[in-house]
């Protein structure tokens, strides 16, 4: 499941909203929902530049958005305690994406339409005259193509350590799900939005009870750097305690709620939070795609269109997506 659009940033807001029709189309064709509409609520103890700029961006792009005060939020969303909150921003068109289901559906449709899908590991890159000629796969077979796209998530720095390396940093992220009170429908997506609490700069976010998994909570602080091949997937008591303390304060109806599920995921953070979609500096037929930084999945259709345009030379390069804009010193600018 993925978070809402990054409201103050026009590029990412536009990409998220432009991707929405294709997510809806895929959801309608999948048999089970991929996109679950429930709206997304951002709220904070003060109105700052983030909120002011977000409202301005949405108006420029004609994306529906509602400005809410504490009293109105409390009336519409009684499952949340808005103590200390001054401003709310509600995006009614957005919701949650079921990420694993969407990938399985896309692979199924790709193979149905004549594509070939392999589950392999690339070990050796065969290069010649500034181009990638072939890949040797884990099964010792060889893959040859005119052009290659490497969209490897947290594994991108491992396959290209000299080019990407520390410019993208995988971090450990823990998420938790809690059971709702029996018969209480206030936590279902028809009543409860996805939400993001700026919490005086200590950002938490979550989702309603989707498909009876429980209400999701996550602390959006970059966890420790990890190796995606070897990191421990067991949640920590410390992370759970932080989430429970926040939950009990902001969602008092869930105080004492049993934990139903915990997951250890990973961000692949670029140094500034922007995507990396650019050509390898020494291999002219290799496009590198990564740096989702915890917010990339929902932009998938537009990322795909842009990446295809770069390969075909039909779009102008976006400087923010360039390799040159990434540093080994991390300072996330996208929020």
N, C-alpha and C positions, 0 to 999 in steps of 0.2 A: 504494500500500500504506500502511496506517495503523497507528499504534501501539496499544498495549494500553490498558485502562481506567486512569484516574487514581485509583489505589487508595485514597488517604487521603481523597479528596473524595467524600462520600456521594452528592451529587446526580449527579455525572458517572459514578460507578461504577454507580449504579442505572440511569441512562439507557443506558449502554453495554450492560449485561446485558439490559435490557428490549428493546433493539434487535436482539439477537442472533438470536432466532427468525425475524424477518423477513429478515435477511441470509441465514440458512440456507435459507429458503424461496425467495428470489430465486436463490440459488446453485443449488438443485436444479432450478429451471426454466430456467436460462440456457443449458444445453448444455455450457458450459465453467465451471469453478469460479469463483465470485466470493468465497466465504469458504473459506479454507484453514486448517483447524484444525491447530495445532502447539503450542499452549500458549505462554505468554510468561513469561520469567524476568527478574525484577528482582534486582540484586545490588549490594552496597555493602561498603565496608571497615568500616562500623560500623552498629550498629542504632540508628537515631535515631527521632525522633517520626514521620517519614514512614512507616517500616515498622511501628511499633507501632500507629499510627492506621489504617493500611491493613488490618492483620490484624483489628482491631476492627470496621472497617466491613464487611469481607467476612463476618465472623461474624454481624453484625446482619442483613445482607441474605441470608444463607444462600447465598453464592456460594462455590463450591469454591476453596480456596487451600491451598498447602502451604508450610510453613516449612522451609527447608533450610539446613544448615551447609555449610562449604567442602568437607568430605570427601564428603558425599553429592552435592553438585553436581558435583564432579570425577568421581565414579563414573558419574553419569547423563549428563553432558554433556562427554565427553572432548575435544571440539573446542575447548573454552575453557580458558585458563589462569586459574585463580582465585587466583593469588598476591595476597596482601593483602586478600582478600575474607573477610568475617566472616559475613554474613547474606544469604540468598536468599529470594525470595518467588515462588512459581511458581503461575501462574493456568492450570490445565489446559484450561479451556473456551474460551479465546480463541485468536486466530490472526491471519491477515492478510486484508485485503480488497483485491480487485483493482479499484481505483477506476474507472479508465476503462471497464473492461468492465461494471461495475455501472451506470454512467450510460447507456451505450449500450443496455443491456438494458432499463433503466427507460423510456427514450424510446421504444424499440420497442414495449414493452407498452402505454405510454400512448397511442400513436398507434393501435395495434391495437384498443384499447378505445374509440376515438372521440375522443380528445384531438387537439388541433392543436398542432404543434410548429413554431416558426419560429426561424431563426438570424438575429437582427437586432441592431442597436445602437440604444438609445434616446438621443435627442439633446435633445428639448425636452419639458418637462413642462407640460401645460395645466392650470392651477389655477383654481378658482372656488369662492368661499364656503367656504373651509376644507376643500375636498376636491379630490382629483385626478380630473379629468374624462377626460383622454385622454393617450396617449403618441404622439408622432410618432417613427416608427422610421426606421432608416437608409435604407430603400427609399422613404421619403416617404409610406408608408401610415400609417394611424392606428389605434391600438388603444384601444378603450373598454371599461371594465369597472366593476362596482360596487365592487370592492375590488382592491387590488394588493399583491403580496408582492415585495419587492426582495431577492433573495438573490444578491448580486453578488460575493461573495468580496472580493478586493483592489480591485475597482473600486467598491465601495460608497462609500468616501470621495470618489471623483472625481465621482460623480453627485450626491452630497449633501454638498458641501464645507462648507456652513454649519452643518449639523446633525451630521454624523458627523466629517468632517475628520480631525484628528489623533487622534481617539479610537480609530481603527483605523489601524494602521501596517503596510503591506506590507513584508516583509523578504525578502531573497534567501537561499535555502537550497540547499545543494549536497549531492547524494547520489551514492554510488559503488557499483559492483558489480564483484566480482572472481571470476575463474574458480576452481573447486575442483580439487584434485588428481584426475587421471584415475582413475576407478573408485572413488573414496572416497565412500562413501554416508553418512558421518557429517554431511555438511552438507545433507542432504535434510530436508524437513519431518517425515518420519517419525522422525528421530533428533534433529534440532536445533530448539530453540525459537526463537521471536522473543526478543529480549533487550534489556535496558536496563541499562547500567553507570553507576552514579552517579559513579564515578571522581573521588572527593573533590570533588564539586560541579561537575565539568566533564563534563556528561552526553553519552554516546554511546549510540546504539541501532542495531539492525539486524534482519535477517530471514534465514532460511535460503535456500538456493538454490531459488527458486520458478520452475517452468516453464523451467528451464535458463538463467535470466538471470544467475546468479551470486549470491554472497552479498552482501547489501546492508549498507552502512555509512553512518551519518549522524551528524554532530556537531550536537547539539541546542542550539546557541547562536544567538541571533538574529543574522542577518547584517545587512548594511547596508540601509537603507531604499531602496526602489526604486519606480519607476513601472512598473506591470505592463504597460503598453503599449510601453515602450521599453527595458526592462532587457535586458542582454546575457545570452543563454542559454548562453554558453560557460563551462565550469568553470574555476576558477583553479588554478594550480600550488600556491598556498599551502594551499588547502583540501584538495587531494589529498594533500599532504605531511603535514598534520595527521592525516588519516584513516589513511594508511599507517603512520605512527609508532604510532598507537594499535593498529591491526590487528596489527602485528608483535609487539607486546607481549602483547596479550590473546588473539590467535588465531595462535600461532606456526606452526601447520600451513599457514597461508596466506601465510607470509612469501615474498615474491617472486612472488606470484600475479599474473597479468596482469589489467589493468583491462579489463573487458568492456563497460562502459557507464557513463556519467555523465550526470546530469540536473541542471538548475538549476530549482528549484521556487520557491514563495513561501509564506510564512505570511501570514495577515492577522491580526495580533496586536491584540486589544483592549488597552486600557490596563492591565487587571488579569487578563487571561487568560480571563475569563468571556465567554460568548456575549452577543451583542446580539440580542434578539428583543423588539422593542417598537414601538409606534406612533410615526409621525412626529409631532413636537409641534405641527405646524401643519396637517397633512393627515390628517384623522380616518380615512380609508379606506386608508391606506398603512402596511403593516407592514414594518419593516426587520429583516432577518435576516443576521447576519454575525458576525465575530469568532471564527472557528473556531480561531485561534491554534495551528495545528498539530495539534490533537486533535479537531476537530469532526466529521470525516467519519463515523467509526464510530457516532456518535450520531444519524445521519441520520433513521432512522424515528421516534425519540422527539422530535427537533427538529421534524419534520413534524407530529406529533400535537400538540405544544405550540403551534406556530405556528397550526395550524388552530383549536385551542381559543381562542387569543387573538382570532382573526378573528371567531369565532362567539360569543365571550363566555362560553364554557363552562368555562374554567379560571381559577384565581386567578393573577394575575401573580406571577412569581418575581422578587423585588427584585434578585437578582444578574444577571438578564438585562435589566435596564432600561437605557435610555439615560442616566438620571440617575446610574447607578453608574459610568459611564465618564468618564474624565478625559483631558485632553490631556497629562498627565504620566503616563508609562508606568512601571508597577511590577507585573510579572506575579506573581499570587498563586497561580495554579493550576499544579501541577507534575505 
